[in-house]
């Protein structure tokens, strides 16, 4: 089970990336635009732009391994989630609303940081695919003495 502190972090609107590797161990990475939790058993859902994920989806189907890294851009607090791919699917109407709100928050943040709205609006993806995976490990990736330390998952 994912600790509540990290559940809160997931829902606080962090920048994120999803990673995989192919059969030759070549890594791939692409942005994700919002992350949520399906249940208390550690199933995480991240929202992506499908057209950017063709090879990564092939990798998930080939080896089943998913990694998601989320970073709080103001403090660099970050966590890496590793686990088993479950499925890629169309987003539900509730997820579309969640991702729209996430996107608006990120665009507004860029805009308040000096980026013109039109630039921020083009940069932040409009997700149309949900990727579900079962979290098996979480690592604290925040720069500093504890970087790389595993987070204990509740039983």
Residue frames as a rotation matrix with the C-alpha (Angstrom) as fourth column:
UNK 1
0.579 0.815 0.000 0.00
0.815 -0.579 0.000 0.00
0.000 0.000 -1.000 0.00
UNK 2
-0.168 -0.619 0.767 1.28
0.577 -0.693 -0.432 3.47
0.799 0.370 0.474 -0.89
UNK 3
-0.527 -0.074 -0.847 1.88
0.820 -0.307 -0.484 5.70
-0.224 -0.949 0.222 2.16
UNK 4
0.506 0.858 -0.087 -0.64
0.817 -0.509 -0.270 8.55
-0.276 0.065 -0.959 2.53
UNK 5
0.199 -0.516 -0.833 2.11
0.000 -0.850 0.527 11.19
-0.980 -0.104 -0.169 2.29
UNK 6
-0.839 -0.539 0.075 2.97
0.036 0.082 0.996 9.92
-0.543 0.838 -0.050 -1.19
UNK 7
-0.200 0.864 0.462 -0.70
0.974 0.226 -0.001 9.59
-0.105 0.450 -0.887 -2.19
UNK 8
0.598 0.400 -0.695 -1.07
0.435 -0.890 -0.138 13.30
-0.674 -0.220 -0.706 -1.33
UNK 9
-0.311 -0.819 -0.483 2.06
-0.179 -0.449 0.876 14.06
-0.934 0.358 -0.007 -3.36
UNK 10
-0.729 0.068 0.681 0.67
0.614 0.504 0.607 12.19
-0.302 0.861 -0.409 -6.40
UNK 11
0.173 0.944 0.282 -2.52
0.985 -0.171 -0.030 14.25
0.019 0.283 -0.959 -6.33
UNK 12
0.314 -0.067 -0.947 -0.78
0.398 -0.896 0.195 17.59
-0.862 -0.438 -0.255 -5.86
UNK 13
0.965 0.262 -0.016 -0.16
0.090 -0.391 -0.916 18.05
-0.246 0.883 -0.400 -9.60
UNK 14
0.215 -0.976 -0.041 3.44
-0.140 -0.072 0.987 17.12
-0.967 -0.206 -0.152 -10.25
UNK 15
0.267 -0.303 -0.915 5.47
-0.964 -0.089 -0.252 17.13
-0.005 0.949 -0.316 -13.44
UNK 16
0.323 -0.088 0.942 6.03
-0.351 0.913 0.206 13.60
-0.879 -0.397 0.264 -14.59
UNK 17
-0.135 -0.390 -0.911 7.62
-0.981 0.181 0.068 11.19
0.139 0.903 -0.407 -17.01
UNK 18
0.759 0.367 0.538 6.92
-0.399 0.915 -0.061 7.57
-0.515 -0.168 0.841 -17.88
UNK 19
-0.142 -0.898 -0.415 9.77
-0.980 0.067 0.189 5.27
-0.142 0.434 -0.890 -18.78
UNK 20
0.871 0.269 0.411 10.31
-0.208 0.960 -0.188 1.83
-0.445 0.078 0.892 -20.26
UNK 21
-0.287 -0.940 -0.182 12.96
-0.688 0.070 0.722 -0.15
-0.666 0.333 -0.668 -22.08
UNK 22
0.503 0.434 -0.747 12.93
-0.848 0.415 -0.330 -2.25
0.167 0.800 0.576 -25.20
UNK 23
0.999 -0.048 0.004 14.19
0.047 0.989 0.140 -5.81
-0.011 -0.140 0.990 -25.68
UNK 24
0.309 -0.944 0.112 17.74
0.565 0.088 -0.821 -4.45
0.765 0.317 0.560 -26.22
UNK 25
0.133 -0.160 -0.978 17.60
0.971 -0.178 0.161 -2.58
-0.200 -0.971 0.131 -22.88
UNK 26
-0.759 -0.299 0.579 17.38
0.467 -0.869 0.163 0.80
0.454 0.394 0.799 -24.67
UNK 27
-0.500 0.576 -0.647 15.47
0.658 -0.232 -0.716 3.17
-0.562 -0.784 -0.263 -22.37
UNK 28
-0.459 0.464 0.758 12.62
0.509 -0.562 0.652 5.43
0.728 0.685 0.022 -23.47
UNK 29
-0.604 0.260 -0.753 10.98
0.639 -0.406 -0.653 8.32
-0.476 -0.876 0.078 -21.66
UNK 30
-0.516 0.498 0.697 7.95
0.403 -0.577 0.710 10.52
0.756 0.648 0.097 -22.38
UNK 31
-0.877 0.192 0.440 5.92
-0.435 -0.707 -0.558 13.05
0.203 -0.681 0.704 -20.43
UNK 32
-0.424 0.849 -0.316 2.79
0.829 0.504 0.241 12.22
0.364 -0.160 -0.918 -18.48
UNK 33
-0.723 0.264 0.638 0.10
-0.192 -0.964 0.182 14.77
0.664 0.009 0.748 -17.68
UNK 34
0.073 0.698 0.713 -1.49
-0.963 -0.137 0.232 13.89
0.260 -0.703 0.662 -14.36
UNK 35
-0.664 -0.297 -0.686 -1.41
-0.093 0.944 -0.318 10.83
0.742 -0.147 -0.655 -12.14
UNK 36
0.113 0.734 0.670 -3.98
-0.943 -0.133 0.304 9.25
0.312 -0.667 0.677 -9.85
UNK 37
-0.909 -0.342 0.239 -4.54
-0.410 0.837 -0.362 6.09
-0.077 -0.427 -0.901 -7.81
UNK 38
-0.372 0.796 -0.477 -7.25
-0.343 0.360 0.868 3.57
0.862 0.487 0.139 -8.62
UNK 39
0.736 0.602 -0.311 -7.42
0.021 0.439 0.898 1.96
0.677 -0.667 0.310 -5.18
UNK 40
0.663 -0.464 0.588 -5.58
-0.744 -0.317 0.588 1.46
-0.087 -0.827 -0.555 -1.95
UNK 41
0.793 -0.349 0.498 -3.78
0.246 0.933 0.263 -1.61
-0.557 -0.086 0.826 -3.29
UNK 42
-0.042 -0.938 -0.344 -1.24
-0.012 -0.343 0.939 0.47
-0.999 0.043 0.003 -5.17
UNK 43
-0.005 0.073 0.997 -2.59
0.975 0.220 -0.011 0.68
-0.220 0.973 -0.072 -8.71
UNK 44
-0.265 -0.204 -0.942 -1.43
0.091 -0.978 0.186 3.97
-0.960 -0.037 0.278 -10.20
UNK 45
0.446 0.434 0.783 -2.89
0.857 0.045 -0.513 5.54
-0.258 0.900 -0.352 -13.32
UNK 46
-0.373 -0.560 -0.740 -0.95
0.184 -0.826 0.532 8.08
-0.909 0.062 0.411 -15.36
UNK 47
0.652 0.748 0.118 -2.34
0.369 -0.177 -0.913 10.07
-0.662 0.639 -0.391 -18.26
UNK 48
-0.444 -0.895 -0.036 -0.45
0.222 -0.149 0.964 10.44
-0.868 0.420 0.265 -21.52
UNK 49
0.229 0.387 -0.893 -0.78
-0.809 -0.434 -0.396 11.61
-0.541 0.813 0.214 -25.12
UNK 50
0.649 0.134 0.749 -1.26
0.029 0.979 -0.200 8.36
-0.760 0.151 0.632 -27.03
UNK 51
0.973 -0.230 0.032 0.55
0.032 -0.001 -0.999 9.42
0.229 0.973 0.006 -30.22
UNK 52
0.285 -0.913 0.291 3.77
-0.867 -0.375 -0.329 9.87
0.409 -0.158 -0.899 -28.19
UNK 53
0.022 -0.176 0.984 3.55
-0.856 0.505 0.110 6.35
-0.516 -0.845 -0.140 -26.75
UNK 54
0.705 0.323 -0.632 3.62
-0.652 0.645 -0.398 3.87
0.279 0.693 0.665 -29.62
UNK 55
-0.029 -0.803 -0.596 7.02
-0.238 0.584 -0.776 2.36
0.971 0.119 -0.208 -28.81
UNK 56
-0.711 -0.226 0.666 6.62
-0.678 -0.033 -0.735 2.64
0.188 -0.974 -0.129 -25.05
UNK 57
0.302 0.886 0.352 3.33
-0.900 0.386 -0.202 0.72
-0.315 -0.256 0.914 -25.25
UNK 58
0.603 -0.192 -0.774 5.10
-0.376 0.788 -0.488 -1.97
0.704 0.585 0.403 -27.28
UNK 59
-0.508 -0.861 0.019 7.74
-0.357 0.190 -0.914 -2.11
0.784 -0.471 -0.404 -24.55
UNK 60
-0.376 0.452 0.809 5.10
-0.905 0.009 -0.425 -2.43
-0.199 -0.892 0.405 -21.81
UNK 61
0.698 0.706 -0.122 3.43
-0.712 0.666 -0.220 -5.27
-0.074 0.240 0.968 -23.68
UNK 62
0.377 -0.656 -0.654 6.82
-0.287 0.589 -0.755 -6.93
0.881 0.472 0.034 -24.29
UNK 63
-0.519 -0.744 -0.420 8.36
0.206 0.368 -0.907 -6.78
0.830 -0.557 -0.038 -20.81
UNK 64
0.336 0.839 -0.427 5.62
0.641 0.128 0.757 -5.45
0.690 -0.528 -0.495 -18.52
UNK 65
-0.193 -0.507 -0.840 7.85
0.962 -0.266 -0.061 -2.98
-0.193 -0.820 0.539 -16.68
UNK 66
0.497 0.416 0.762 6.78
0.492 -0.858 0.148 0.62
0.715 0.301 -0.631 -16.01
UNK 67
-0.402 -0.508 -0.762 8.52
0.902 -0.363 -0.234 3.46
-0.158 -0.781 0.604 -14.25
UNK 68
0.499 0.535 0.682 6.97
0.541 -0.807 0.237 6.83
0.677 0.250 -0.692 -13.47
UNK 69
-0.532 -0.658 -0.533 8.90
0.846 -0.387 -0.366 9.71
0.035 -0.646 0.763 -11.96
UNK 70
0.575 0.734 0.362 7.03
0.637 -0.679 0.364 12.67
0.513 0.021 -0.858 -10.48
UNK 71
-0.539 -0.819 -0.196 8.77
0.815 -0.448 -0.367 15.92
0.213 -0.357 0.909 -9.53
UNK 72
0.655 0.599 -0.460 7.53
0.696 -0.716 0.059 18.93
-0.294 -0.359 -0.886 -7.60
UNK 73
0.320 -0.586 0.745 9.14
0.747 -0.328 -0.579 21.65
0.583 0.741 0.332 -9.71
UNK 74
0.668 -0.048 0.743 9.31
-0.289 -0.936 0.199 24.28
0.686 -0.348 -0.639 -6.96
UNK 75
0.608 -0.412 0.679 11.20
-0.736 0.030 0.677 22.10
-0.299 -0.911 -0.284 -4.44
UNK 76
-0.175 -0.595 -0.784 12.56
-0.836 0.510 -0.201 19.23
0.520 0.621 -0.587 -6.59
UNK 77
-0.313 0.205 0.927 10.90
-0.615 0.700 -0.362 16.75
-0.724 -0.684 -0.093 -4.23
UNK 78
0.014 0.270 -0.963 10.54
-0.953 0.296 0.070 13.66
0.304 0.916 0.262 -6.37
UNK 79
-0.033 0.061 0.998 9.63
-0.492 0.868 -0.069 10.00
-0.870 -0.493 0.002 -6.31
UNK 80
-0.528 -0.119 -0.841 10.10
-0.805 0.384 0.451 7.17
0.269 0.915 -0.299 -8.77
UNK 81
0.217 0.699 0.681 7.45
-0.694 0.601 -0.397 4.45
-0.687 -0.387 0.615 -8.97
UNK 82
-0.676 -0.435 -0.595 8.31
-0.724 0.544 0.424 1.08
0.139 0.717 -0.683 -10.49
UNK 83
-0.228 0.637 0.737 5.90
-0.489 0.579 -0.652 -1.69
-0.842 -0.509 0.179 -11.23
UNK 84
-0.739 0.060 0.671 4.01
0.424 0.815 0.395 -4.08
-0.523 0.576 -0.628 -13.44
UNK 85
-0.828 0.441 -0.347 2.05
-0.558 -0.588 0.585 -2.82
0.054 0.678 0.733 -16.45
UNK 86
-0.493 0.750 0.441 -1.64
0.138 0.569 -0.811 -3.71
-0.859 -0.339 -0.384 -16.27
UNK 87
0.098 0.553 0.827 -3.28
0.957 0.176 -0.232 -1.95
-0.274 0.814 -0.512 -19.20
UNK 88
-0.931 -0.147 -0.334 -3.49
0.025 -0.940 0.342 1.05
-0.364 0.309 0.878 -21.49
UNK 89
-0.291 0.924 0.248 -7.05
0.948 0.314 -0.057 2.20
-0.130 0.219 -0.967 -22.09
UNK 90
-0.194 0.368 0.909 -9.28
0.362 -0.835 0.415 5.11
0.912 0.410 0.029 -23.01
UNK 91
-0.987 -0.152 0.046 -9.79
0.030 -0.462 -0.887 7.62
0.155 -0.874 0.460 -20.21
UNK 92
-0.250 0.933 -0.257 -13.11
0.968 0.240 -0.071 7.63
-0.005 -0.267 -0.964 -18.35
UNK 93
0.352 0.446 0.823 -15.19
0.458 -0.849 0.264 10.85
0.816 0.284 -0.503 -18.29
UNK 94
0.978 -0.035 -0.204 -14.05
0.177 -0.374 0.911 11.47
-0.108 -0.927 -0.359 -14.68
UNK 95
0.162 -0.986 0.033 -10.42
0.754 0.146 0.641 11.03
-0.637 -0.079 0.767 -15.73
UNK 96
-0.094 -0.124 0.988 -10.91
0.859 -0.512 0.018 13.45
0.504 0.850 0.155 -18.63
UNK 97
0.790 0.435 0.432 -12.19
0.149 -0.820 0.552 16.04
0.594 -0.372 -0.713 -16.13
UNK 98
0.787 -0.560 -0.257 -9.33
0.344 0.054 0.937 15.29
-0.511 -0.827 0.235 -13.72
UNK 99
-0.100 -0.887 0.450 -6.74
0.939 0.065 0.337 15.66
-0.328 0.456 0.827 -16.48
UNK 100
0.222 0.257 0.940 -8.34
0.635 -0.770 0.061 18.88
0.740 0.584 -0.335 -17.76
UNK 101
0.985 0.147 0.096 -8.11
0.015 -0.619 0.785 20.39
0.175 -0.771 -0.612 -14.27
UNK 102
0.448 -0.893 -0.034 -4.51
0.585 0.263 0.767 19.17
-0.677 -0.364 0.640 -13.92
UNK 103
-0.109 -0.480 0.871 -3.66
0.984 -0.178 0.025 20.69
0.143 0.859 0.491 -17.30
UNK 104
0.593 0.410 0.693 -5.27
0.349 -0.907 0.238 24.05
0.726 0.101 -0.680 -16.44
UNK 105
0.945 -0.275 -0.176 -3.29
0.105 -0.255 0.961 24.19
-0.309 -0.927 -0.212 -13.19
UNK 106
0.119 -0.960 0.254 0.01
0.777 0.249 0.578 23.46
-0.618 0.129 0.776 -14.96
UNK 107
0.006 -0.058 0.998 -0.67
0.857 -0.514 -0.035 25.98
0.515 0.856 0.047 -17.75
UNK 108
0.861 0.364 0.354 -1.57
0.136 -0.838 0.529 28.64
0.489 -0.407 -0.771 -15.15
UNK 109
0.721 -0.658 -0.216 1.64
0.338 0.063 0.939 27.85
-0.604 -0.750 0.268 -13.25
UNK 110
-0.171 -0.770 0.615 3.76
0.966 -0.008 0.259 28.33
-0.194 0.638 0.745 -16.36
UNK 111
0.264 0.376 0.888 1.85
0.620 -0.771 0.142 31.52
0.738 0.514 -0.437 -17.15
UNK 112
0.994 0.111 0.012 2.40
0.058 -0.608 0.792 32.94
0.095 -0.786 -0.611 -13.65
UNK 113
0.404 -0.915 -0.020 6.08
0.518 0.211 0.829 32.07
-0.754 -0.345 0.558 -14.03
UNK 114
-0.104 -0.442 -0.891 6.36
-0.342 -0.825 0.449 34.36
-0.934 0.352 -0.066 -17.05
UNK 115
-0.872 -0.148 0.466 5.52
0.341 0.498 0.797 32.09
-0.350 0.854 -0.384 -19.96
UNK 116
-0.637 0.699 -0.325 2.90
-0.771 -0.583 0.258 33.52
-0.009 0.415 0.910 -22.29
UNK 117
0.038 0.762 0.646 -0.36
-0.580 0.543 -0.607 31.58
-0.814 -0.352 0.463 -22.05
UNK 118
0.752 0.307 -0.584 -0.16
-0.659 0.300 -0.690 30.53
-0.037 0.903 0.427 -25.71
UNK 119
-0.175 -0.898 -0.403 3.29
-0.753 0.386 -0.533 28.99
0.634 0.210 -0.744 -25.19
UNK 120
-0.717 -0.064 0.694 2.29
-0.619 0.517 -0.591 27.14
-0.321 -0.853 -0.411 -22.02
UNK 121
0.300 0.939 0.168 -0.94
-0.663 0.332 -0.671 25.95
-0.686 0.090 0.722 -23.62
UNK 122
0.600 -0.139 -0.788 0.98
-0.692 0.404 -0.599 24.39
0.401 0.904 0.147 -26.53
UNK 123
-0.445 -0.895 -0.014 3.57
-0.734 0.374 -0.567 22.77
0.513 -0.242 -0.824 -24.24
UNK 124
-0.618 0.222 0.754 1.24
-0.599 0.488 -0.635 21.00
-0.509 -0.844 -0.169 -21.80
UNK 125
-0.963 0.121 -0.242 -0.19
-0.092 0.694 0.714 17.82
0.254 0.710 -0.657 -23.27
UNK 126
-0.058 0.987 0.148 -3.84
-0.998 -0.052 -0.039 16.96
-0.031 -0.150 0.988 -23.67
UNK 127
-0.840 -0.361 0.405 -3.84
-0.410 0.911 -0.038 13.37
-0.356 -0.198 -0.913 -22.48
UNK 128
0.080 0.882 -0.464 -6.10
-0.984 0.145 0.105 10.84
0.160 0.448 0.879 -24.14
UNK 129
0.251 -0.079 -0.965 -4.78
-0.101 0.989 -0.107 7.52
0.963 0.125 0.240 -22.79
UNK 130
0.577 -0.041 0.816 -4.67
-0.817 -0.049 0.575 6.07
0.016 -0.998 -0.061 -19.27
UNK 131
-0.043 -0.651 -0.758 -1.83
-0.272 0.738 -0.618 3.73
0.961 0.180 -0.209 -18.33
UNK 132
0.754 0.343 0.560 -2.40
-0.633 0.154 0.758 1.56
0.174 -0.927 0.333 -15.27
UNK 133
-0.038 -0.753 -0.657 0.31
-0.132 0.656 -0.743 -0.25
0.991 0.058 -0.124 -13.38
UNK 134
0.898 0.262 -0.353 0.71
0.254 0.347 0.903 -2.00
0.359 -0.900 0.246 -10.04
UNK 135
0.392 -0.774 0.497 3.35
-0.727 -0.592 -0.348 -0.23
0.564 -0.225 -0.795 -7.96
UNK 136
0.711 -0.254 -0.656 5.95
0.420 0.902 0.105 -2.64
0.565 -0.350 0.748 -6.56
UNK 137
-0.108 -0.809 -0.578 8.64
0.986 -0.163 0.044 -0.18
-0.130 -0.565 0.815 -5.46
UNK 138
0.889 0.234 0.394 8.89
0.281 -0.957 -0.068 3.55
0.361 0.171 -0.917 -4.72
UNK 139
-0.055 -0.960 -0.275 12.17
0.993 -0.024 -0.113 5.44
0.102 -0.279 0.955 -4.44
UNK 140
0.735 0.142 -0.663 12.76
0.321 -0.934 0.156 8.89
-0.598 -0.327 -0.732 -2.99
UNK 141
0.199 -0.652 0.732 14.55
0.967 0.008 -0.256 10.77
0.161 0.758 0.631 -5.78
UNK 142
0.986 0.148 0.078 14.67
0.128 -0.967 0.222 14.16
0.108 -0.209 -0.972 -4.06
UNK 143
0.245 -0.959 0.141 18.19
0.128 -0.112 -0.985 15.59
0.961 0.260 0.095 -4.42
UNK 144
0.287 -0.233 0.929 20.10
-0.889 -0.427 0.168 15.24
0.357 -0.874 -0.330 -1.16
UNK 145
-0.562 -0.685 0.464 21.35
-0.822 0.525 -0.222 12.62
-0.092 -0.506 -0.858 1.29
UNK 146
-0.221 0.548 0.807 18.29
-0.284 0.755 -0.590 10.34
-0.933 -0.360 -0.011 0.96
UNK 147
0.191 0.316 -0.929 18.20
-0.960 -0.135 -0.244 10.25
-0.203 0.939 0.277 -2.84
UNK 148
-0.321 -0.258 -0.911 17.69
-0.649 0.760 0.013 6.73
0.689 0.596 -0.412 -4.14
UNK 149
-0.917 -0.008 0.398 16.39
-0.344 0.517 -0.783 5.34
-0.200 -0.856 -0.477 -0.84
UNK 150
-0.629 0.730 -0.267 13.46
0.324 0.558 0.764 2.93
0.707 0.394 -0.587 -1.11
UNK 151
-0.454 0.626 0.634 10.19
-0.845 -0.528 -0.083 4.01
0.283 -0.574 0.769 0.47
UNK 152
-0.977 0.129 0.171 8.64
0.038 0.891 -0.452 1.37
-0.210 -0.435 -0.876 2.69
UNK 153
-0.470 0.867 -0.163 5.24
-0.452 -0.078 0.888 0.28
0.758 0.492 0.429 1.41
UNK 154
-0.358 0.438 0.824 2.59
-0.885 0.121 -0.449 -0.50
-0.296 -0.891 0.345 4.01
UNK 155
-0.998 0.003 -0.061 1.41
-0.012 0.970 0.243 -4.12
0.059 0.243 -0.968 4.16
